[in-house]
Amino acid sequence: MLETLQFIDSDYPWFFAAWAFIFGAIVGSFLNVCIYRIPAERSVISPGSTCACGKPIAWYDNVPILSWLILRGRARCCRQPYSIRYPLVELLTGLLFLAAWHAHSPLKAICLMALISMLICGSFIDLDHMEIPNRFSIGLAIVGFALSILVPDLHLQGEGPYASAVIRSAFESMQGTLIGSGLILWIALLAETVLRKEAMGFGDVKLLGGIGAFLGWQGAVFSIFGGAVIGCIGLLVWMAFKKIRGAKPEEAEEDQLLGRHIPFGPMLSSGALLYALLLEKQVGAYFAEVSTLLQ
């Protein structure tokens, strides 16, 4: 069986990559359900998907990405438009799963798919409700620690005997959780002291602990500063777009709130994904060089 899979991967390298994208799009469809229902404390299992008018959505109208394009963003039953966010979440998840498959070994890629899924859910819920449910922060730390034991390659890339690798991988995960959550907690406390108001929610502290469980302390540290840079760039682009478009009168109050109601969870998640999918080796080499200089 293993030889057959290796043969397929060798002769048809696009095959598993295509399935990674398709699987990601399917997972993204389920994530849309989680993003909508979990904050409302509704089951993500039943009932099945329904239109805003209350009618059930047929399976052929619920195909990730394609259904939205075929129906041109409108429900078949009542022709009401539905958000472009649904296909975008499916496309985003598919592309990130594909990137994970290309960037890492199969086992590590599958572990990172769990990270990607939980970060997408937590980020969109944070954008909508300014909170990150514990299942996507504390739960992320628990899943990350468990996978570190089951798949030591998540941290060590096949180094040393298996038993030793399990212990070292678990230590890396725990260290990432403690350093990541501790560092951002101190940043939040210092910012609160200087600004004399809450600068960061405790959900962000727990989220970064979960990121550290998957990516180690280097990934957690990069997520803070990389996420801050990504957030600043995104905010500047958004402000420039609004200025070019021209602010509407009803947006004046929203502009006054700028800087006070910006969720940090999506920024941390963006930094974590940038590290995990593109910059892990470069950031690791940088920290290793800094450590050498300090010795």
Secondary structure, 3 states (H helix, E strand, C coil): CHHHHHHHHHHCHHHHHHHHHHHHHHHHHHHHHHHHHCCCCCCCCCCCCECCCCCECCHHHCCCCHHHHHCCCECCCCCCECCCHHHHHHHHHHHHHHHHHHHCCHHHHHHHHHHHHHHHHHHHHHHHHCCCCHHHCHHHHHHHHHHHHHCCHHHHCCCCCHHHHHHHHHHHHHHHHHHHHHHHHHHHHHHHHHHCCCCCCHHHHHHHHHHHHHHHHHHHHHHHHHHHHHHHHHHHHHHHHHHHHCCCHHHHHHHHCCCCCCCCHHHHHHHHHHHHHHHHHHHHHHHHHHHHHHC
